Amino acid sequence: MPPKIILNQQAKVLALSLLVGLLSGLAAVALKNLVHFVNTLLLRVGWPSPLGGNILMLLYPALGILLTILFVKYVVKGQIGHGLPEVLYSISRKNSILPPRNTYSSLIASTLTVAFGGSVGLEAPIASTGSAIGSNIGRLAHLQTRHIRLLLGCGAAGAIAGIFKAPIAGVLFVVEVFMFDLTRTAAIPLLLSALSASSVAYFLLGSGAQFSFAAQDSFDLSQIPYYIFLGIVCALSSVYFLRATNSVEKWMSKFSSPNLKCLIGGTLLGVMIFLFPPLFGEGYASLTDLLDGTADTLFSNSIFSPLAGGNHFSPWLVIVYILLLIILKAVATSVTIGAGGVGGTFGPSLIVGGLSGYLAYMLISQIAPIPLSPSTFALIGMAAVMTGVMQAPLMSTFLIAEITGSWALMLPLLLTSAVTYICVNPFEKHSIYARDLAKHGDLMTHDKDASAWQLINMRELIETNFVIVRVGDTLGDLVEAIKYSKRNLFPVLDGEDRFVGIIVLDDVRKIIFSPELYDKYQVTQLMQPYSDLDVVKLSDTPQQVVERFQMSNRYNLIVVDENDKYVGFLSRANTFSAYRRFISESSDE
């Protein structure tokens, strides 16, 4: 009978993973088409300025952010969340449960933001949507926590696979960004979901690649120095992107009024897009041009177009212009999100990567002839910066290979991504999605032992069913407390609930049956001595609690708040039982 139950459960998960992939793929296709449709309508309308450019670009982004804010406030009637960080948090802290509204809220909100020019990507919102689809289907099917988590991952894999038609990248996205272990139990459902989502995308969108790219260069060992230089340039761009987005979002968060955020953010974004049109929306049209080996179209509809003599742009003008685009793309992305827009940094990292690759090519070509094409540099730069920003070298490499069909460049893709990863890692240990969670100890990692201690909620393990006694109480008062207690420990508190000491029942057992002593002893005379090693604070991390257990001989540790007020006790047995339970539940096998 047990093998049959297990088989049925596995078959159920496989069937549901296929369903999750189909729904995630449909959501990805719908999002892509809807944004493209609205973009096309908006860009057909132009209002030329005397300096060049389209004046409407000043207005579109603010309008999109305003519509997004109104949708969230009056339709969702709650917070949408923070995209992929919220998904990662749900994995580590909420048993992989995501609210049902997440199955549509990010989808619609990101459409409003990006279609009107918000300088963010659609990939993170669609991955969040796919994750919510998988989580809610798993919950409705009454699956175990580990299977709900697996279906959540299937949804994300299907979403990425569907939006890019890249099934391998979809699976690797879940492995590297969501930090899933690719076990035998998880591999087949993830693959089924990614393949079914890709099939939906191929059926509805055709078999063409996301970006057209004709490989002009073959790999040669003599080219390695060029790729190392490219990797270093992309590492610099990655670190800048990570630091800039963090700083600008913090600055935007200082404005408490949503209306003020929308006004300031929309105005700044509109000005940046008016001056630099490639910042409008996802900006993938710019990548297409870079992969064709030209940067001239970056100046289209820009006030900087007259700086070119005829159709020829000075190399140094192109270098400065691309450098400004790299700098401003990070700012525009974080301003969009900070102002109230909904979108992700997945797409922007691709844009910055393509620009960084082209910039590296231009810099080298000003010094000496280079035996490689600018399109190759742009292509490999896309993978390298995504590696630096998302800390996902395999996903980034296979994604670029799949969406462009450039499998012949796999070696330089891997080499450059590795250089970028090695250079970024000393400065940024976590991806753009995980860095804030890691700071607060809310991040699941591949290291299950470390994750167990990091992610166990110690507050849920605090025991509070102890009868307290107060400073000034007598032995008689303690005897009364013993009557109503089921525990053998009695915390002693002062008048302000600050912890003073602890009485152990075994220490007073001989005198509690002598009534003549009840008024002769104060509880403070009966307390056991304790040290700082026996006390933990609510703010202490689980790792610190474990260290205290290792250094203390006590079976229980006293828990106090920051004002030394008594909260409860943590027992050694409950703490380590929670650790074993966490390891068991987080295992995919």
C-alpha positions in Angstrom: 0.0 0.0 0.0 2.7 2.7 0.9 4.5 2.3 -2.5 1.1 2.8 -4.2 0.4 6.0 -2.3 3.9 7.4 -3.2 3.4 6.5 -6.8 0.0 8.3 -6.9 1.5 11.3 -5.2 4.4 11.5 -7.7 2.0 11.0 -10.6 -0.2 13.8 -9.2 2.8 16.2 -9.0 3.9 15.3 -12.6 0.4 16.0 -13.9 0.1 19.3 -12.0 3.6 20.4 -13.2 2.4 20.0 -16.7 -0.7 22.1 -16.0 1.3 24.7 -14.2 3.7 25.0 -17.2 0.8 25.4 -19.7 -0.8 28.1 -17.6 2.5 29.9 -17.0 3.3 29.7 -20.7 -0.1 31.2 -21.6 0.4 34.0 -19.0 3.8 34.8 -20.5 2.5 35.0 -24.1 -0.5 37.1 -23.0 1.8 39.5 -21.2 4.2 39.8 -24.1 1.5 40.4 -26.7 -0.4 42.9 -24.6 2.6 45.0 -23.9 3.7 44.9 -27.5 0.2 46.0 -28.6 0.0 49.0 -26.3 3.6 50.0 -27.1 2.8 50.0 -30.8 -0.3 52.2 -30.3 1.6 54.7 -28.1 4.6 55.0 -30.3 2.5 55.7 -33.4 1.6 59.0 -31.9 4.3 61.6 -32.0 4.6 65.2 -30.9 8.0 66.4 -32.2 9.8 69.0 -30.1 11.9 71.8 -31.7 15.1 70.1 -30.3 14.0 66.7 -31.7 12.5 63.8 -29.8 8.9 63.1 -28.9 7.4 65.3 -26.2 4.9 62.6 -25.3 7.8 60.6 -23.9 7.7 63.1 -21.0 4.2 62.1 -20.2 3.8 58.4 -20.9 5.9 56.9 -18.0 4.1 59.0 -15.4 0.7 58.0 -16.8 1.7 54.3 -16.7 2.9 54.6 -13.1 -0.3 56.4 -12.1 -2.5 53.8 -13.7 -0.5 51.1 -11.9 -0.9 52.8 -8.5 -4.7 53.2 -9.1 -5.0 49.5 -10.1 -3.2 48.4 -7.0 -5.2 50.7 -4.7 -8.7 50.1 -6.1 -8.6 46.7 -7.7 -6.0 44.7 -5.9 -6.8 46.6 -2.6 -3.5 45.5 -1.1 0.2 45.3 -1.7 1.3 43.4 -4.7 4.6 42.6 -3.0 8.2 42.9 -4.3 8.2 40.4 -7.1 10.8 37.7 -6.9 12.0 38.7 -3.4 8.5 38.0 -2.2 8.6 34.6 -3.8 11.9 33.8 -2.2 10.6 35.0 1.2 7.5 32.7 0.8 9.8 29.7 0.1 11.8 30.3 3.3 9.2 31.7 5.7 5.6 30.9 4.4 5.8 27.3 3.3 5.8 28.4 -0.3 2.3 29.9 0.0 1.6 32.9 -2.2 -1.7 34.9 -2.1 -4.2 34.0 -4.9 -4.2 37.6 -6.1 -0.6 37.2 -7.1 -1.7 35.0 -10.0 -3.0 38.2 -11.8 -1.9 41.3 -10.0 1.7 41.5 -11.1 0.7 40.5 -14.6 -1.7 43.5 -15.1 0.3 46.0 -13.1 3.5 45.3 -15.0 1.6 45.6 -18.3 0.5 49.1 -17.3 4.0 50.1 -16.2 6.0 48.8 -19.1 3.6 49.4 -21.9 3.6 53.1 -21.0 7.4 53.3 -20.9 8.4 52.2 -17.4 12.1 51.2 -17.7 11.8 47.8 -16.2 11.4 44.2 -17.4 8.5 41.8 -17.6 10.4 38.7 -16.7 10.3 39.0 -12.9 6.6 39.8 -12.8 5.8 36.9 -15.1 8.0 34.6 -13.0 6.2 35.8 -9.9 2.9 35.1 -11.6 4.0 31.6 -12.6 5.2 31.0 -9.0 1.8 32.1 -7.7 0.0 29.8 -10.1 2.1 26.8 -9.0 1.8 27.7 -5.3 -2.0 28.0 -5.4 -2.5 24.9 -7.6 -0.4 22.9 -5.1 -2.4 24.3 -2.2 -5.7 23.6 -3.8 -4.6 20.1 -4.5 -3.7 19.7 -0.8 -0.1 18.7 -1.5 2.6 18.6 1.1 4.8 21.7 1.6 7.7 20.3 -0.3 5.5 19.5 -3.3 3.9 23.0 -3.2 7.4 24.4 -3.2 8.2 22.3 -6.2 5.1 23.4 -8.1 6.0 27.0 -7.3 9.4 26.4 -8.9 7.6 24.8 -11.9 5.6 27.9 -12.3 8.7 30.1 -12.4 10.5 27.8 -14.7 7.5 27.7 -17.1 7.2 31.5 -17.0 10.8 32.1 -17.9 10.7 29.3 -20.5 7.5 30.7 -22.0 8.5 34.3 -22.2 11.9 33.5 -23.9 11.1 30.1 -25.4 14.1 28.8 -23.5 13.3 25.6 -21.4 16.8 24.9 -20.2 17.2 28.5 -19.0 13.8 28.2 -17.2 15.0 25.2 -15.2 18.4 26.7 -14.4 16.6 29.9 -13.3 14.9 28.0 -10.6 18.0 26.1 -9.6 20.3 29.2 -9.4 17.9 32.1 -8.4 15.4 30.1 -6.3 18.2 27.9 -5.1 16.4 24.6 -5.7 18.4 21.4 -5.6 18.1 19.6 -8.9 17.3 16.2 -7.6 15.7 13.4 -9.5 12.4 14.2 -7.8 12.5 17.8 -8.9 14.1 17.6 -12.3 11.3 15.9 -14.2 8.5 18.2 -13.0 10.6 21.3 -13.7 11.5 20.0 -17.2 7.9 19.1 -17.9 6.7 22.6 -16.9 9.4 24.4 -18.9 8.8 22.3 -22.0 5.1 22.7 -21.9 5.4 26.4 -21.4 7.9 26.7 -24.3 5.6 24.6 -26.5 2.7 27.0 -25.8 5.0 29.9 -26.8 6.2 28.2 -30.0 2.6 27.4 -30.9 1.2 30.9 -30.4 4.3 33.0 -31.3 6.1 30.9 -33.9 9.5 29.3 -33.9 11.6 32.4 -34.2 14.2 33.3 -31.6 13.8 36.2 -29.2 16.7 38.0 -30.9 18.1 37.3 -34.3 21.8 36.7 -34.3 24.1 35.4 -37.0 27.4 34.1 -35.5 30.3 35.7 -37.3 33.1 34.6 -35.0 34.5 31.3 -34.0 36.3 30.7 -30.8 40.1 30.8 -30.8 42.5 30.6 -27.9 44.1 33.9 -29.0 40.8 35.7 -28.2 40.9 34.8 -24.5 42.4 38.2 -23.5 39.5 40.0 -25.2 36.9 38.0 -23.4 38.7 38.5 -20.0 38.6 42.3 -20.6 34.9 42.0 -21.6 34.3 40.1 -18.4 35.9 42.8 -16.3 34.0 45.6 -18.0 30.7 43.7 -17.4 31.7 43.1 -13.7 32.1 46.9 -13.3 28.7 47.4 -14.9 27.1 44.7 -12.7 28.4 46.2 -9.5 27.3 49.6 -10.5 23.9 48.3 -11.5 23.5 46.6 -8.1 24.7 49.6 -6.1 22.8 52.2 -8.1 19.5 50.5 -8.0 19.8 49.9 -4.3 20.7 53.6 -3.6 18.0 55.1 -5.8 15.3 52.9 -4.4 16.4 53.9 -0.8 16.2 57.5 -1.9 12.8 57.1 -3.4 11.5 55.3 -0.2 12.2 58.5 1.8 9.1 60.1 0.2 6.2 58.9 2.3 3.4 60.1 0.0 2.6 57.8 -2.9 1.4 60.8 -4.9 4.7 62.6 -4.3 6.6 59.5 -5.3 4.6 59.2 -8.5 5.1 62.8 -9.4 8.9 62.9 -8.7 9.5 59.5 -10.2 7.3 60.0 -13.2 8.9 63.4 -13.9 12.5 62.1 -13.6 11.7 59.0 -15.7 10.0 61.1 -18.4 12.9 63.5 -18.7 15.4 60.6 -18.9 13.4 58.8 -21.6 12.9 62.0 -23.6 16.6 62.6 -23.7 17.5 58.9 -24.1 14.6 57.1 -26.0 16.3 53.6 -25.6 15.3 53.8 -21.9 11.6 53.5 -22.9 10.0 50.3 -21.7 11.9 47.1 -21.9 14.3 48.5 -24.6 14.8 45.2 -26.4 14.8 47.0 -29.7 18.1 48.5 -28.8 19.5 45.0 -28.2 18.4 43.9 -31.6 20.3 46.7 -33.2 23.4 46.0 -31.1 23.3 42.3 -32.1 23.2 43.5 -35.7 26.5 45.2 -35.1 25.3 48.9 -35.1 24.6 51.5 -32.5 23.3 54.2 -34.8 19.6 53.5 -34.1 20.3 54.2 -30.4 20.2 57.9 -31.5 16.8 57.6 -33.2 14.2 60.2 -32.1 16.9 61.6 -29.7 17.8 65.2 -29.4 21.4 64.1 -29.8 20.8 63.0 -33.4 22.0 66.3 -34.9 25.4 65.8 -33.3 26.1 63.2 -36.0 27.5 64.3 -39.3 25.1 62.8 -41.8 24.6 59.2 -40.8 28.1 58.8 -39.3 28.5 59.0 -35.6 31.9 59.7 -34.0 33.2 56.6 -32.1 33.8 58.7 -29.0 30.3 60.1 -29.2 29.0 56.5 -29.3 31.2 55.6 -26.4 30.0 58.5 -24.2 26.3 57.9 -25.3 26.4 54.2 -24.4 28.2 54.9 -21.1 25.4 57.4 -20.2 22.8 54.8 -21.2 24.4 52.2 -18.9 24.5 54.7 -16.0 20.9 55.9 -16.6 19.3 52.5 -17.2 20.0 51.5 -13.6 18.6 54.9 -12.4 15.5 54.6 -14.6 14.8 51.1 -13.5 14.9 51.9 -9.8 13.0 55.2 -10.2 10.2 53.3 -12.0 9.9 50.8 -9.2 10.4 53.4 -6.4 7.7 55.6 -7.9 5.1 52.8 -7.7 5.6 51.0 -11.0 5.7 47.2 -11.2 8.5 45.4 -13.0 11.8 43.6 -12.7 15.5 44.0 -13.2 15.9 40.9 -15.4 15.3 42.7 -18.6 17.3 45.8 -17.6 20.3 43.6 -16.8 20.1 42.2 -20.4 20.1 45.8 -21.8 23.0 46.9 -19.6 24.9 43.7 -20.7 24.4 44.4 -24.4 25.5 48.0 -23.9 28.5 47.0 -21.8 29.6 44.5 -24.4 29.4 47.0 -27.2 31.2 49.6 -25.1 34.0 47.2 -24.4 34.3 46.5 -28.2 34.4 50.3 -28.9 37.1 50.9 -26.3 39.3 48.1 -27.6 38.8 49.1 -31.3 40.0 52.7 -30.5 43.4 51.2 -29.5 44.0 48.4 -32.0 42.1 46.4 -34.5 40.0 43.6 -33.0 39.4 40.2 -34.7 35.9 40.0 -33.3 32.6 41.6 -34.3 30.8 44.1 -32.0 27.6 42.0 -32.1 29.6 39.1 -30.5 30.7 41.4 -27.7 27.1 42.7 -27.2 25.8 39.1 -27.1 28.3 37.8 -24.6 28.0 41.0 -22.5 24.3 40.2 -22.1 25.1 36.9 -20.4 28.0 38.4 -18.4 26.1 41.2 -16.8 23.1 39.0 -16.0 25.5 36.7 -14.3 26.9 39.5 -12.2 23.5 40.9 -11.3 21.6 37.7 -10.7 24.5 35.5 -9.6 23.3 32.8 -12.0 26.1 32.0 -14.5 24.6 28.8 -16.0 21.1 30.2 -16.4 22.5 33.4 -18.0 24.8 31.5 -20.4 22.1 29.0 -21.6 19.5 31.7 -21.8 21.5 33.7 -24.3 22.4 30.6 -26.2 18.8 29.6 -26.5 17.2 32.9 -27.3 19.7 33.7 -30.0 20.6 30.2 -31.2 24.3 31.1 -30.7 25.5 27.7 -29.4 28.8 28.0 -31.3 29.8 30.7 -28.8 29.2 28.6 -25.7 32.9 28.6 -24.7 33.3 32.4 -24.7 29.9 32.8 -23.1 31.0 30.6 -20.2 34.5 32.1 -20.0 33.3 35.7 -19.8 30.5 34.9 -17.4 32.9 33.1 -15.1 35.3 36.2 -15.2 32.4 38.5 -14.3 31.2 36.2 -11.5 34.6 36.0 -10.0 35.1 39.8 -10.1 31.6 40.6 -8.7 31.5 38.1 -5.9 33.9 39.8 -3.5 31.7 42.9 -3.6 28.2 41.4 -3.9 27.6 38.0 -2.4 24.0 37.7 -3.3 21.8 38.4 -6.3 19.7 41.5 -6.7 16.7 39.5 -5.6 18.2 37.9 -2.6 20.5 40.6 -1.1 17.9 42.2 1.2 16.6 38.8 2.3 20.1 37.6 3.1 20.7 40.7 5.4 17.6 39.8 7.5 18.4 36.1 7.6 15.4 35.1 5.3 17.2 33.5 2.5 17.0 29.8 1.5 20.4 28.6 0.2 21.7 25.3 -1.3 23.5 24.8 2.1 20.6 23.0 3.9 22.4 23.0 7.2 23.1 26.7 7.1 19.6 27.4 5.8 18.0 25.4 8.6 19.6 27.5 11.4 19.2 30.7 9.4 15.5 30.2 8.5 14.0 28.5 11.5 11.7 31.0 13.2 13.0 30.9 16.7 10.1 33.1 18.0 7.7 30.2 17.2 9.7 28.0 19.5 9.6 30.3 22.6 7.7 28.7 25.4 5.7 31.0 27.6 3.7 28.7 29.9 5.8 29.3 32.9 4.4 30.7 36.2 6.3 33.8 37.2 7.2 35.1 40.7 8.2 38.6 41.6 11.0 40.2 43.5 9.7 40.5 47.1 7.7 37.3 47.0 8.3 34.8 49.8 8.7 31.0 49.7 5.0 30.8 50.5 4.2 32.8 47.3 6.5 30.4 45.4 4.6 27.4 46.8 1.3 28.9 45.6 2.9 29.3 42.1 4.0 25.7 42.2 0.4 24.6 42.7 -0.6 26.1 39.3 2.5 25.3 37.3 3.2 22.3 35.1 6.9 23.3 34.7 9.8 23.0 37.0 11.2 26.5 36.2 10.0 29.7 37.7 11.3 33.0 36.3 11.8 35.8 38.8 10.8 39.3 37.5 11.0 42.8 39.0 8.1 45.2 39.0 8.8 46.2 35.4 8.9 42.7 34.1 12.6 42.7 33.8 14.2 39.3 34.2 16.1 38.9 37.5 16.7 35.3 38.0 15.4 31.7 37.8 14.3 29.2 40.5 14.5 25.5 39.8 12.0 23.3 41.6 14.6 20.7 42.5 16.5 23.3 44.4 13.6 24.1 46.8 12.0 20.7 47.0 13.3 20.0 50.5 11.9 23.2 52.0 8.5 23.6 50.3 7.0 21.1 52.7 8.0 23.2 55.8 5.4 25.9 56.3 7.3 27.5 59.1 9.9 28.5 56.5 7.5 30.2 54.1 8.0 33.7 55.5 11.7 33.3 56.2 12.9 33.0 52.6 12.6 35.5 49.8 12.5 34.2 46.3 15.7 36.2 45.5 17.5 34.0 48.0 16.4 30.8 46.2 17.5 31.8 42.7 20.1 29.9 40.8 23.1 31.9 39.6 23.1 32.5 35.8 25.4 34.2 33.3 25.0 36.1 30.1 25.6 32.8 28.3 22.2 31.6 29.6 20.2 34.5 28.1 19.3 35.3 24.5 17.6 38.3 23.1 14.7 38.4 20.7 16.9 40.1 18.2 19.6 37.4 18.3 19.9 35.3 15.1 19.3 31.5 15.2 23.0 31.0 14.7 23.7 33.0 17.9 21.1 31.0 19.8 22.7 27.7 18.7 26.1 29.1 19.8 24.6 29.9 23.3 23.3 26.4 23.6 26.8 25.0 22.7 28.5 27.3 25.3 25.8 26.9 28.0 25.2 23.8 30.1 21.5 24.7 30.5 18.7 22.7 29.0 16.7 26.0 28.6 17.8 29.5 27.7 16.0 32.5 29.0 14.6 34.9 26.3 14.4 38.6 27.0 13.7 41.6 24.8 16.0 44.6 24.2 14.9 46.1 27.5 15.7 42.9 29.4 12.0 42.2 29.9 11.2 38.5 30.2 9.6 36.8 27.2 9.9 33.1 27.7 12.3 30.1 27.4 13.9 28.2 24.5 14.5 24.6 25.1 17.4 22.7 23.6 15.2 19.8 22.6 12.6 21.9 20.8 15.3 23.9 19.0 17.1 20.9 17.6 13.9 19.1 16.8 12.9 22.1 14.7 16.2 21.8 12.9 15.7 18.1 12.1 12.1 18.8 10.9 13.3 21.7 8.7 15.9 19.4 7.1 13.3 16.7 6.5 10.6 19.1 5.0 13.1 21.0 2.8 14.4 17.8 1.2 13.2 16.9 -2.2 14.0 13.3 -1.9 
